[in-house]
Amino acid sequence: MPPGNTRPTSRDVAQAAGVSQAAVSLVLGDKWRGRVSEPVAQRVREAARELGYRPNLAARNLRLGRTRTVLLVVPALTTEFFAGVYTGAARIAADHGFGVVLYPSPEGVGPARDPFHSAQAALDGVIASSMAADALSAIHGDQLPLVMLDSDPDGSPGAATVNLDITDGVRQVAEHLLGLGHRDFLHLAADVPSWTFRVRARELAARVGTTPGTTLRTAHAPISIEGALTAAETALAAPGPRPTALVCDDDKLAAGAYKAARRLGLRIPDDLSVTGLDDLALATAIDPELTTVRLDAELFGERGMQALLAVLEGRTPQQGDIPVELVVRGSTAPPRQ
């Protein structure tokens, strides 16, 4: 650090790196690509690190009229999935000098109270799950640069959408169960008015419907273990042939279905195969371990933040859905003849 200074300045970094102050500003503001060479950028970063230089973000933000703060609106912190989304988003945000404020919409969906006196004055952008989309109007989030997660790309209010390949996940589940020989299906559907759950229902019906001799019934349940227990128990005890395969929209619903099966004296997977979707920690905590679709929550959050950064910088966000993977465990087996 230069003698007499208590805090190094960008001029000190520029002198140490042998570059202009403008180059220092570009590199430390992460706007150097295409304007400063990689070796120069590396010299600036090393000089800043050696000097212990930290940009005065408050002053810079005041000049730019930006807070470098992003709001992440999620349904509710009822599972670790959205904690993973936040972790991924915050990691990318930190790399670019942004902070992320996590805002769970009350009761999972519906209007949310404004977490700021003026959201537009306090935020640079919003990332929101479609399950919490109704909260956006209450905080004027739809009037800010917006990226939607798990949202219909053709009807999204956002400047960009980032989706997991849920369609392919349901396809993998259906093909796995059909391949085992199942023909009588029950869909335990999340009772949430969201695009992602409509996609799951539509794709399951399409896949099961392509195989002759199949049946598919649907029972709706709130995303809770007790709600799933009640709905699954009622559906499984209904008159007529009992389903041999139970497809759940979410791992928590599957846990409730396990309890329903046990109450009815059904063994999993001998009498009933069960699948989930998420691959939460819960999936390996229940017995038998749950066959489910693994969703990479942290990558989902990373892609959401990267898309918002692209929108803020006038670039085109990365295209294509995030791949998902069926994880086969002990909860599925061929139906008993």
Solvent accessible surface area in square Angstrom, and as a share of the most:
residue,aa,sasa,rsa
1,M,121,0.54
2,P,40,0.25
3,P,136,0.85
4,G,84,0.81
5,N,60,0.31
6,T,134,0.78
7,R,131,0.48
8,P,6,0.04
9,T,64,0.37
10,S,30,0.20
11,R,146,0.53
12,D,16,0.08
13,V,0,0.00
14,A,6,0.04
15,Q,132,0.59
16,A,65,0.50
17,A,8,0.06
18,G,62,0.60
19,V,31,0.18
20,S,65,0.42
21,Q,79,0.35
22,A,67,0.52
23,A,13,0.10
24,V,2,0.01
25,S,73,0.47
26,L,36,0.18
27,V,8,0.05
28,L,48,0.24
29,G,10,0.10
30,D,35,0.18
31,K,90,0.38
32,W,24,0.08
33,R,153,0.56
34,G,87,0.83
35,R,163,0.60
36,V,21,0.12
37,S,60,0.39
38,E,92,0.41
39,P,89,0.56
40,V,34,0.19
41,A,0,0.00
42,Q,69,0.31
43,R,108,0.39
44,V,0,0.00
45,R,75,0.27
46,E,68,0.30
47,A,7,0.05
48,A,8,0.06
49,R,154,0.56
50,E,145,0.65
51,L,31,0.15
52,G,41,0.40
53,Y,27,0.10
54,R,159,0.58
55,P,44,0.27
56,N,84,0.43
57,L,71,0.35
58,A,79,0.61
59,A,37,0.29
60,R,38,0.14
61,N,23,0.12
62,L,154,0.77
63,R,178,0.65
64,L,95,0.47
65,G,69,0.66
66,R,63,0.23
67,T,56,0.32
68,R,20,0.07
69,T,28,0.16
70,V,0,0.00
71,L,0,0.00
72,L,0,0.00
73,V,0,0.00
74,V,0,0.00
75,P,6,0.04
76,A,20,0.15
77,L,94,0.47
78,T,92,0.54
79,T,27,0.16
80,E,82,0.37
81,F,20,0.09
82,F,23,0.09
83,A,49,0.38
84,G,12,0.12
85,V,0,0.00
86,Y,73,0.28
87,T,56,0.33
88,G,0,0.00
89,A,0,0.00
90,A,27,0.21
91,R,104,0.38
92,I,18,0.09
93,A,1,0.01
94,A,70,0.54
95,D,100,0.52
96,H,52,0.23
97,G,32,0.31
98,F,16,0.07
99,G,37,0.35
100,V,21,0.12
101,V,54,0.31
102,L,50,0.25
103,Y,34,0.13
104,P,53,0.33
105,S,1,0.01
106,P,64,0.40
107,E,167,0.75
108,G,13,0.12
109,V,59,0.34
110,G,13,0.13
111,P,111,0.70
112,A,5,0.04
113,R,211,0.77
114,D,54,0.28
115,P,51,0.32
116,F,54,0.23
117,H,194,0.87
118,S,48,0.31
119,A,1,0.01
120,Q,87,0.39
121,A,78,0.61
122,A,27,0.21
123,L,9,0.04
124,D,16,0.08
125,G,0,0.00
126,V,0,0.00
127,I,1,0.01
128,A,0,0.00
129,S,2,0.01
130,S,17,0.11
131,M,28,0.13
132,A,0,0.00
133,A,35,0.27
134,D,93,0.48
135,A,0,0.00
136,L,5,0.02
137,S,74,0.48
138,A,39,0.30
139,I,0,0.00
140,H,84,0.37
141,G,0,0.00
142,D,65,0.34
143,Q,114,0.51
144,L,21,0.11
145,P,50,0.31
146,L,3,0.02
147,V,0,0.00
148,M,1,0.01
149,L,1,0.01
150,D,13,0.07
151,S,7,0.04
152,D,49,0.25
153,P,79,0.49
154,D,138,0.71
155,G,61,0.59
156,S,26,0.17
157,P,81,0.51
158,G,18,0.17
159,A,72,0.56
160,A,15,0.11
161,T,39,0.23
162,V,6,0.04
163,N,9,0.05
164,L,4,0.02
165,D,41,0.21
166,I,4,0.02
167,T,58,0.34
168,D,37,0.19
169,G,0,0.00
170,V,6,0.04
171,R,65,0.24
172,Q,37,0.16
173,V,3,0.01
174,A,0,0.00
175,E,82,0.37
176,H,37,0.16
177,L,0,0.00
178,L,25,0.13
179,G,69,0.66
180,L,46,0.23
181,G,34,0.32
182,H,2,0.01
183,R,89,0.32
184,D,43,0.22
185,F,1,0.01
186,L,2,0.01
187,H,4,0.02
188,L,0,0.00
189,A,6,0.05
190,A,6,0.05
191,D,91,0.47
192,V,29,0.17
193,P,114,0.72
194,S,3,0.02
195,W,43,0.15
196,T,1,0.00
197,F,16,0.07
198,R,132,0.48
199,V,4,0.03
200,R,15,0.06
201,A,41,0.32
202,R,150,0.55
203,E,23,0.10
204,L,1,0.01
205,A,51,0.39
206,A,53,0.41
207,R,81,0.29
208,V,4,0.02
209,G,59,0.57
210,T,106,0.62
211,T,30,0.17
212,P,120,0.75
213,G,71,0.69
214,T,29,0.17
215,T,73,0.42
216,L,58,0.29
217,R,85,0.31
218,T,69,0.40
219,A,16,0.12
220,H,114,0.51
221,A,0,0.00
222,P,73,0.46
223,I,48,0.24
224,S,42,0.27
225,I,58,0.29
226,E,105,0.47
227,G,15,0.15
228,A,0,0.00
229,L,4,0.02
230,T,90,0.52
231,A,18,0.14
232,A,0,0.00
233,E,47,0.21
234,T,94,0.54
235,A,16,0.13
236,L,8,0.04
237,A,64,0.50
238,A,39,0.30
239,P,130,0.82
240,G,58,0.56
241,P,110,0.69
242,R,105,0.38
243,P,1,0.01
244,T,34,0.20
245,A,0,0.00
246,L,0,0.00
247,V,11,0.06
248,C,2,0.01
249,D,3,0.02
250,D,11,0.06
251,D,0,0.00
252,K,36,0.15
253,L,0,0.00
254,A,0,0.00
255,A,6,0.05
256,G,0,0.00
257,A,0,0.00
258,Y,7,0.02
259,K,81,0.35
260,A,0,0.00
261,A,1,0.00
262,R,154,0.56
263,R,156,0.57
264,L,64,0.32
265,G,63,0.60
266,L,24,0.12
267,R,132,0.48
268,I,24,0.12
269,P,27,0.17
270,D,59,0.31
271,D,17,0.09
272,L,0,0.00
273,S,1,0.00
274,V,0,0.00
275,T,0,0.00
276,G,1,0.01
277,L,6,0.03
278,D,16,0.08
279,D,30,0.16
280,L,13,0.07
281,A,73,0.57
282,L,48,0.24
283,A,0,0.00
284,T,66,0.38
285,A,81,0.62
286,I,29,0.15
287,D,116,0.60
288,P,32,0.20
289,E,76,0.34
290,L,0,0.00
291,T,0,0.00
292,T,0,0.00
293,V,0,0.00
294,R,102,0.37
295,L,14,0.07
296,D,67,0.35
297,A,14,0.11
298,E,69,0.31
299,L,65,0.32
300,F,2,0.01
301,G,1,0.01
302,E,32,0.15
303,R,23,0.08
304,G,0,0.00
305,M,0,0.00
306,Q,76,0.34
307,A,4,0.03
308,L,0,0.00
309,L,6,0.03
310,A,2,0.02
311,V,38,0.22
312,L,47,0.24
313,E,82,0.37
314,G,71,0.68
315,R,129,0.47
316,T,109,0.63
317,P,23,0.14
318,Q,122,0.54
319,Q,130,0.58
320,G,53,0.51
321,D,77,0.40
322,I,1,0.00
323,P,107,0.67
324,V,14,0.08
325,E,93,0.42
326,L,31,0.16
327,V,24,0.14
328,V,85,0.49
329,R,46,0.17
330,G,36,0.34
331,S,0,0.00
332,T,15,0.09
333,A,27,0.21
334,P,82,0.52
335,P,20,0.13
336,R,154,0.56
337,Q,209,0.93
